[in-house]
């Protein structure tokens, strides 16, 4: 039985539909006990605003939780944010989101990572050959200690077409950090809903990457299974597949965050 999903987006990120109340209604239909909504965090300089909410929308986002909680008290609705790692905005994430606005949790997620003074998007060909740089960004995010879990840590599978020594090294670095800092890693259900891709080892999902999770099992990291819903009807989509993967690999799964 699926009782919680902590990875959910609203229309504000510009690549999802629905608002908090729409996901809450679907959560009630699916008998969820906990719904965590975690849109993509804006930054004060409005960087990457094409696929994140604008900073001026934060107040409206906060109000959306009040409305949804009043309409659907039968589900526990948590206010969260999925945040890329920009070191100079660490204080902003802590002071503005956690302290001032009282966010229940923050998810760390590397969609873009630094390389020779520039930012590289994980969803572009430019990311190929930069697996270690991606992993380094994830490790730094973990070491910051401000995130409750790390979303799709194996997203580098999207641009890693051969599971070679570099991919293994990157996986070990991420898993070692997660184990050391006791930060759960997310098995991301959204990857199961993406088109399959051809690699040197055969056809697979861009993520979750089974080879990564075998290494995670060796390190004994804790995992959390999420839908990464961008449409209300996907509020629990693919979480069952994530849990099946965890079971097959012998991974420990957190059913609920200790917030």
C-alpha positions in Angstrom: 0.0 0.0 0.0 1.3 3.5 -0.9 0.7 5.9 1.9 3.0 8.9 1.0 4.5 10.9 -1.9 6.8 13.8 -1.2 7.8 14.7 -4.8 5.0 16.7 -6.5 4.9 19.8 -8.8 2.4 22.5 -9.6 1.7 24.6 -12.6 4.1 27.3 -11.3 7.2 25.4 -12.6 5.9 25.8 -16.1 6.2 22.1 -17.0 3.5 20.7 -14.8 -0.3 21.2 -14.4 -2.6 21.6 -11.4 -2.3 23.3 -8.0 -1.9 21.9 -4.5 -5.6 21.5 -4.1 -5.8 19.4 -7.3 -3.1 17.0 -6.1 -4.8 16.8 -2.7 -8.1 15.8 -4.2 -6.3 13.0 -6.1 -4.4 12.0 -3.0 -7.7 11.5 -1.2 -8.9 9.3 -4.0 -5.7 7.2 -3.8 -5.9 6.9 0.0 -2.7 8.7 0.5 -2.0 9.7 4.1 0.8 12.2 3.4 1.1 14.5 0.3 4.3 16.5 0.0 4.2 19.2 -2.7 7.7 20.3 -3.7 7.8 22.6 -6.7 11.1 23.8 -8.2 12.6 26.4 -6.1 13.1 29.9 -7.5 16.2 31.9 -6.7 16.5 35.6 -6.0 18.3 36.3 -9.2 15.6 34.5 -11.2 18.1 32.1 -12.8 16.7 29.2 -14.8 13.2 30.7 -14.6 12.0 28.9 -17.7 11.4 25.8 -15.7 11.0 27.1 -12.1 8.4 29.3 -10.4 9.2 33.0 -10.2 10.3 34.3 -6.8 7.3 36.6 -6.8 5.0 33.5 -6.8 6.2 32.3 -3.3 3.4 34.1 -1.5 0.8 32.5 -3.8 2.4 29.1 -3.4 2.2 29.5 0.4 -1.5 30.4 0.1 -2.2 27.4 -2.0 -1.3 25.1 0.9 -3.7 26.9 3.2 -6.5 26.5 0.7 -5.8 22.8 0.1 -5.4 22.0 3.8 -8.8 23.6 4.5 -10.5 21.7 1.6 -8.9 18.3 2.4 -8.1 17.8 6.1 -8.2 14.1 5.6 -4.7 14.1 4.1 -1.6 15.6 5.7 -0.3 18.1 3.2 3.3 19.1 3.6 4.9 22.2 2.0 8.2 21.5 0.4 10.5 22.6 -2.4 12.8 20.9 -4.8 16.0 22.9 -4.9 19.0 22.9 -7.2 22.4 23.5 -5.5 23.7 27.0 -5.8 26.2 27.5 -2.9 25.8 31.3 -2.7 22.1 30.8 -2.0 22.5 28.4 0.9 21.5 31.1 3.4 18.4 32.0 1.2 17.2 28.4 1.3 17.6 28.2 5.1 16.5 31.7 6.1 13.7 32.4 3.5 12.3 28.9 3.0 12.9 27.0 6.2 12.9 29.7 8.8 10.7 32.5 7.5 8.2 30.5 5.4 8.3 27.4 7.6 8.7 24.8 4.8 8.2 21.3 6.1 11.1 19.9 4.0 13.5 20.6 1.2 14.6 18.2 -1.5 18.0 18.5 -3.1 18.2 17.8 -6.8 21.0 18.4 -9.3 19.5 19.4 -12.7 22.3 21.7 -13.5 25.9 21.5 -12.3 29.0 23.7 -12.6 31.8 22.9 -15.1 34.7 25.3 -15.8 32.8 28.4 -14.7 29.6 27.5 -16.6 26.4 25.7 -15.7 25.7 22.4 -17.5 22.1 21.1 -17.8 21.8 17.3 -17.2 19.2 17.1 -20.0 21.5 18.2 -22.8 24.3 16.5 -24.8 26.7 19.0 -23.2 26.5 16.9 -20.1 28.1 13.8 -21.7 31.5 13.0 -20.3 30.9 15.1 -17.2 29.6 12.3 -14.9 32.2 13.1 -12.1 31.3 16.7 -12.1 27.6 15.8 -11.7 28.5 13.5 -8.8 30.6 16.2 -7.2 27.6 18.5 -7.2 25.4 15.9 -5.6 28.1 15.2 -2.9 28.3 19.0 -2.1 24.6 19.1 -1.8 24.6 16.2 0.6 27.4 17.8 2.6 25.4 21.0 3.1 23.1 19.1 5.5 20.0 21.3 4.6 18.1 18.8 2.5 15.8 16.0 3.8 16.6 13.7 0.8 18.2 13.8 -2.6 16.0 13.4 -5.7 17.1 11.2 -8.6 20.8 10.9 -7.6 21.2 8.6 -10.6 20.0 11.2 -13.1 23.5 11.1 -14.7 22.2 7.9 -16.3 20.4 10.2 -18.7 23.7 11.3 -20.3 25.9 8.3 -19.4 25.6 5.8 -22.2 28.2 3.3 -20.9 28.3 2.0 -17.4 32.0 2.2 -17.1 34.6 2.8 -14.3 33.6 6.5 -14.2 30.0 5.7 -13.7 30.9 3.3 -10.9 33.1 5.9 -9.3 30.4 8.5 -9.5 27.9 6.2 -7.9 30.2 5.2 -5.1 31.0 8.8 -4.3 27.3 9.7 -4.1 26.4 6.7 -2.0 29.4 7.1 0.3 28.3 10.7 1.1 24.7 9.7 1.6 25.7 7.0 4.0 28.1 9.2 5.9 25.6 12.1 6.3 22.6 9.8 6.7 20.7 11.4 3.8 18.1 9.2 2.0 18.4 8.9 -1.8 15.3 8.9 -3.9 14.2 6.2 -6.3 12.4 8.4 -8.8 9.2 7.1 -10.3 9.2 9.8 -13.0 12.1 8.0 -14.8 9.9 5.0 -15.3 7.5 7.2 -17.3 10.2 8.5 -19.6 11.1 7.0 -23.0 13.6 4.1 -22.9 17.1 4.8 -24.1 19.7 2.8 -25.9 23.0 2.3 -24.1 26.0 0.0 -24.6 24.6 -2.4 -22.0 21.2 -2.4 -23.7 17.9 -0.6 -23.5 17.0 0.9 -20.1 15.2 3.8 -18.4 17.2 7.1 -18.1 16.6 6.5 -14.4 16.3 4.7 -12.1 19.5 3.0 -13.2 19.6 -0.5 -11.7 23.4 -0.6 -11.6 23.4 2.5 -9.5 21.0 1.0 -7.0 23.1 -2.2 -6.7 25.9 0.0 -5.5 23.6 1.9 -3.2 22.6 -1.5 -1.7 26.2 -2.3 -1.1 26.6 0.9 0.9 23.4 0.3 2.8 22.0 3.8 2.0 18.4 4.5 3.0 16.0 5.2 0.1 12.6 6.9 -0.4 10.3 6.2 -3.3 8.5 9.1 -5.0 6.3 9.7 -8.0 7.8 13.0 -9.2 4.2 13.9 -10.2 3.8 16.7 -12.7 0.1 16.0 -13.3 -2.5 15.4 -10.5 -3.4 11.9 -11.9 0.2 10.9 -11.4 0.2 11.5 -7.6 1.2 7.9 -6.9 2.4 6.9 -10.4 5.3 4.5 -10.6 5.9 4.4 -6.8 5.0 0.7 -6.9 7.8 0.1 -9.5 10.2 2.0 -7.3 9.4 -0.2 -4.3 9.7 -3.3 -6.5 13.2 -2.2 -7.5 14.2 -1.5 -3.9 12.9 -5.0 -2.9 14.8 -6.7 -5.7 18.1 -4.9 -4.8 17.7 -5.3 -1.0 17.4 -1.6 -0.3 16.0 -0.1 2.9 13.0 2.1 2.1 11.7 4.9 4.3 8.0 5.0 4.3 7.7 8.4 5.9 10.1 11.2 6.5 10.9 12.0 10.1 10.1 15.7 10.0 
